[in-house]
Structures are given as C-alpha cells and as structure tokens.
Amino acid sequence: METELIVGMIGAVATVSGAVIQRSWHWRGNRVPHGGEATEFGRFREDASFSVDEVVKVLDLRRSPGEPGVTVLTDTYLVRRNAEKGNGLVSFYGTSGTLEARCVSHPGAGHEFGPIESQHMPVNCAMGVDLRGLAMDAVVRVINEVTFTGAYDRVPLENFETHIDRPTLALVFVLLLPERHPADDITGFVQTGRRTEKKTDRENGPILVSGGTVAHWRIVPDKGRWLPAEARYRVEWHWRPATGGGRELHRAAADEEM
C-alpha cells in the first residue's frame, strides 16, 4: 500500500477518536505519570519529556506469508511535550528476519536509525526523531515506516506485539491481510508488570472485518487513567489456508515491534 494511503487511513482513525482524546487530556490537566528511565539512542534522549495522545500501528501483511514475505509497519505517534529536557522520540523495533526503516514525517537529518545491542530478538534496531522544535504542550505527529522481510511467515499462527514505553492515552492496531490468506480468528493479549499475560474478552479485544482481511483493535484506559507503564499488548491471528496454490510456511520464531 502506498505511504500516502496509509497516512490517510491513520488520519481517519485519529479523526474518529481525536475529540475523545482531547477532552480526556484537558480533564487530566498536567497529571502526566512519570516516564521512568531515560530512553535514548544516538544523539536523541527522551528524558521523560514526552507523552503520546495516541499511537496507531498499521501492519500491512498483504505480501506475507512468503518465501520470504515482506510486511510494512506504519508506526505513528501523536506526541506531546511535557518537559523541556528531552530532544527526541526514540522507538525500538525487533525481528527474527531483517528490517529497514525510515521516518516519513521527519526525513533527512531529522532522524537517525541503526542497530542496538539487545537480547530481545535476533535483530534489534532503534529510530530517534528530532523534536527539539516542539514547544511545551504542543503536539506533533511522528510517522515511522518499517519494512520487515521474512518476519511474518509462520503458519498457521502468527503474532505482533508492542510495549508502552512512555505515558500513552490510546493505542490502535490495524492489520491488513491478503485476500489469498486472510485470518479466520484473532485474539488480543495484555501483560502488565510482572503479571501473567491475559487474553482479552470479545468486547475489549481485536475484531476482524472484510472477510478476515482487516483487523482493528483500539485500546483506551478507564477515564482519568493512562495505559499501564511498560504494558505489553499482543495480537495473535490464525491464517486461513491459502488459496491460489501458495504452499504453507513454518517458522519457529514470532516477530514484533518492541
């Protein structure tokens, strides 16, 4: 899918929930939870200076699974500055395949991308985006585009997960699956702190539409609260048997956005 169309989809999702988020922000006032340890990469350091009104993750799986498959994540953050110290937003990505990334919203010298040392996944990288020009209480949209190769080829069960690294008001997943290989079931999982991962119920979990080719999951905390710090949200789906003669693939490792 073209980047412009993905960005348009993100804008549509944000429009639906934007009024609710803004009302919620004003109701909270300045009660932003502490951001924890400083998140940094290269010349960029968050220093607990930013919160996120909404995160939208559009995972385009229409060229997966494959030999290898290619999947594109459009990862967007509606970022608000709460303190002056930090100079940028830092995002982490990991995979058992390979990945490349660019920042669509802050091209050129406005971002830095590269590998990091981590035991989380076989391949781990970070993206830092320059937000020095963001004024106090102002909001900017940061859009990263990450291309995974050989990352989502496991059949029949695959998953995608993310973590809450800074104060966040809302999280949205959108999955685009191929018509030849849609999903016939999808489940959401949540893990907070050291607690055991829990399966979401049907009312609060992800949904499948368009014959299993589109999945959507919007996660919003109770009024007056933020999503739990360092929480992990995971989407797991079953690929429907492929049509058109494609053979099934089997991989031992799942891949994720960290």
ZIHU-V664007 format. One record per pair of residues at least 6 apart in sequence whose C-alpha atoms are under 8 Angstrom apart, sorted by sequence separation. I is the first residue (numbers start at 1). J is the second residue. D is the distance in whole Angstrom. If there is no record, write none. Layout:
# ZIHU-V664007
I	J	D
I	J	D
This chain:
# ZIHU-V664007
39	45	6
40	46	6
63	69	6
64	70	6
118	124	6
134	140	7
152	158	7
177	183	7
191	197	4
208	214	6
209	215	6
220	226	8
221	227	5
242	248	7
38	45	7
39	46	5
63	70	5
64	71	6
117	124	7
152	159	8
190	197	5
191	198	6
208	215	4
220	227	7
241	248	8
38	46	6
39	47	7
63	71	6
103	111	7
115	123	8
116	124	6
189	197	6
190	198	5
207	215	6
208	216	7
38	47	5
39	48	8
61	70	7
62	71	7
115	124	6
116	125	5
189	198	5
190	199	7
206	215	7
207	216	5
37	47	7
38	48	6
61	71	5
115	125	4
116	126	7
189	199	4
190	200	7
206	216	5
207	217	6
37	48	7
60	71	6
61	72	7
102	113	7
114	125	5
115	126	6
188	199	6
189	200	6
206	217	4
35	47	8
36	48	7
59	71	7
60	72	5
101	113	7
113	125	7
114	126	6
187	199	7
188	200	5
205	217	6
206	218	7
35	48	5
59	72	6
60	73	6
113	126	6
114	127	7
129	142	8
187	200	7
34	48	7
35	49	8
59	73	4
113	127	4
35	50	8
58	73	6
59	74	6
112	127	6
113	128	6
204	219	8
57	73	7
58	74	5
111	127	7
112	128	5
57	74	6
58	75	7
111	128	5
112	129	7
188	205	5
57	75	5
111	129	4
187	205	7
188	206	6
32	51	8
56	75	6
57	76	6
110	129	6
111	130	6
187	206	6
55	75	8
56	76	5
110	130	5
186	206	7
55	76	6
56	77	7
186	207	7
55	77	5
186	208	7
54	77	6
55	78	6
106	129	7
185	208	8
53	77	8
54	78	5
99	123	8
106	130	8
52	77	6
53	78	5
54	79	8
96	121	6
97	122	8
98	123	7
183	208	8
52	78	5
53	79	6
94	120	7
95	121	6
96	122	5
97	123	7
101	127	8
103	129	8
52	79	5
53	80	7
94	121	6
95	122	6
96	123	6
185	212	8
25	53	8
51	79	6
52	80	6
94	122	7
95	123	5
184	212	6
50	79	7
51	80	5
94	123	6
95	124	7
182	211	7
183	212	5
186	215	8
206	235	8
50	80	6
51	81	7
94	124	4
182	212	5
183	213	7
50	81	5
51	82	7
93	124	6
94	125	6
182	213	5
21	53	7
49	81	6
50	82	5
92	124	7
93	125	5
21	54	8
49	82	5
50	83	7
92	125	6
93	126	6
49	83	4
92	126	4
179	213	6
48	83	7
49	84	6
91	126	6
92	127	6
177	212	7
178	213	6
49	85	6
50	86	8
90	126	7
91	127	5
105	141	7
106	142	7
177	213	4
192	228	7
193	229	8
49	86	5
90	127	6
91	128	7
105	142	6
106	143	8
176	213	6
177	214	6
192	229	8
193	230	7
47	85	6
48	86	7
90	128	4
104	142	8
105	143	5
175	213	8
176	214	5
192	230	7
193	231	6
46	85	8
47	86	5
50	89	8
89	128	6
90	129	7
103	142	8
104	143	5
105	144	7
175	214	6
176	215	7
192	231	4
14	54	8
46	86	4
88	128	6
89	129	5
103	143	6
104	144	6
174	214	7
175	215	5
191	231	6
192	232	6
45	86	6
46	87	6
88	129	5
89	130	7
103	144	4
104	145	7
174	215	6
175	216	7
190	231	7
191	232	5
44	86	8
45	87	6
46	88	6
88	130	5
89	131	7
102	144	6
103	145	6
173	215	8
174	216	5
190	232	6
191	233	7
44	87	6
45	88	6
46	89	6
87	130	6
88	131	5
101	144	7
102	145	5
173	216	6
174	217	7
190	233	5
44	88	5
45	89	7
46	90	7
87	131	5
88	132	7
101	145	6
102	146	7
172	216	7
173	217	5
189	233	6
190	234	6
44	89	7
45	90	7
87	132	5
101	146	4
172	217	6
173	218	6
188	233	7
189	234	5
10	56	7
44	90	7
86	132	8
100	146	6
101	147	6
172	218	4
188	234	6
189	235	6
99	146	7
100	147	5
171	218	6
172	219	6
188	235	5
189	236	8
10	58	8
99	147	5
100	148	7
170	218	7
171	219	5
187	235	6
188	236	6
41	90	7
99	148	4
170	219	6
171	220	7
186	235	7
187	236	5
32	82	8
40	90	6
98	148	6
99	149	6
170	220	5
186	236	6
187	237	6
39	90	7
97	148	7
98	149	5
169	220	7
170	221	7
186	237	4
6	58	8
84	136	7
97	149	6
98	150	7
169	221	7
185	237	6
186	238	7
81	134	7
83	136	7
95	148	8
97	150	5
98	151	7
184	237	8
185	238	5
81	135	7
82	136	6
96	150	8
97	151	5
183	237	6
184	238	6
185	239	8
81	136	5
82	137	6
96	151	6
183	238	5
184	239	6
80	136	8
81	137	5
95	151	6
169	225	8
170	226	8
183	239	4
184	240	6
80	137	6
81	138	6
169	226	5
170	227	7
182	239	6
183	240	5
80	138	6
81	139	7
168	226	6
169	227	6
181	239	6
182	240	5
1	60	7
80	139	4
167	226	7
168	227	6
181	240	6
79	139	5
80	140	7
167	227	7
181	241	6
182	242	8
78	139	7
79	140	5
181	242	5
78	140	6
79	141	6
167	229	7
180	242	5
181	243	7
78	141	5
79	142	7
164	227	8
166	229	7
180	243	5
77	141	6
78	142	7
164	228	7
165	229	7
166	230	8
180	244	7
76	141	7
77	142	5
164	229	6
165	230	6
10	76	8
76	142	6
77	143	7
164	230	5
7	74	8
76	143	4
163	230	6
164	231	5
6	74	7
75	143	6
76	144	6
163	231	6
164	232	7
74	143	7
75	144	5
163	232	4
42	112	7
74	144	6
75	145	6
162	232	6
163	233	6
73	144	8
74	145	5
75	146	8
161	232	7
162	233	6
73	145	6
74	146	7
161	233	6
162	234	7
72	145	7
73	146	5
161	234	4
72	146	6
73	147	6
160	234	6
161	235	6
72	147	4
73	148	8
159	234	7
160	235	5
71	147	6
72	148	6
159	235	5
160	236	7
70	147	7
71	148	5
159	236	4
70	148	6
71	149	7
158	236	6
159	237	6
70	149	5
157	236	7
158	237	6
69	149	6
70	150	6
71	151	7
157	237	6
158	238	7
68	149	6
69	150	5
70	151	7
71	152	7
157	238	5
158	239	8
68	150	5
69	151	7
70	152	8
156	238	5
157	239	6
67	150	7
68	151	8
69	152	7
155	238	8
156	239	5
44	128	6
66	150	7
69	153	6
155	239	7
156	240	7
41	126	7
43	128	8
44	129	7
68	153	7
156	241	8
41	127	7
42	128	7
44	130	7
67	153	8
41	128	6
65	152	6
66	153	6
40	128	8
64	152	6
65	153	4
64	153	6
65	154	7
65	155	8
61	152	8
156	248	8
155	248	6
155	249	6
156	250	8
160	254	8
162	256	7
154	249	6
155	250	5
159	254	6
160	255	6
161	256	5
162	257	5
163	258	6
153	249	6
154	250	5
155	251	7
158	254	7
159	255	7
160	256	5
161	257	6
162	258	5
153	250	7
154	251	5
159	256	7
160	257	7
161	258	7
153	251	7
154	252	7
154	253	8
154	254	7
152	254	7
151	254	7
152	255	7
151	255	6
55	168	8
52	166	7
54	168	7
59	173	8
61	175	7
62	176	6
64	178	7
51	166	6
52	167	6
53	168	6
54	169	6
55	170	6
56	171	6
57	172	6
58	173	6
59	174	6
60	175	6
61	176	6
62	177	5
63	178	7
50	166	7
51	167	5
52	168	5
53	169	5
54	170	5
55	171	5
56	172	5
57	173	5
58	174	5
59	175	5
60	176	5
61	177	5
62	178	4
50	167	8
51	168	6
52	169	6
53	170	6
54	171	6
55	172	6
56	173	6
57	174	6
58	175	6
59	176	6
60	177	7
61	178	7
62	179	8
48	166	7
52	170	8
54	172	8
56	174	8
58	176	8
35	165	8
36	166	8
35	166	5
35	167	6
34	167	8
33	167	6
121	255	8
32	167	7
21	169	7
21	170	8
96	253	7
96	254	7
97	255	8
95	254	8
96	255	6
95	255	5
94	255	7
95	256	6
94	256	6
95	257	8
93	256	7
94	257	6
93	257	5
94	258	6
92	257	7
93	258	5
92	258	5
91	258	8
67	249	8
66	249	7
65	249	7
28	224	6
27	224	7
24	223	7
24	224	7
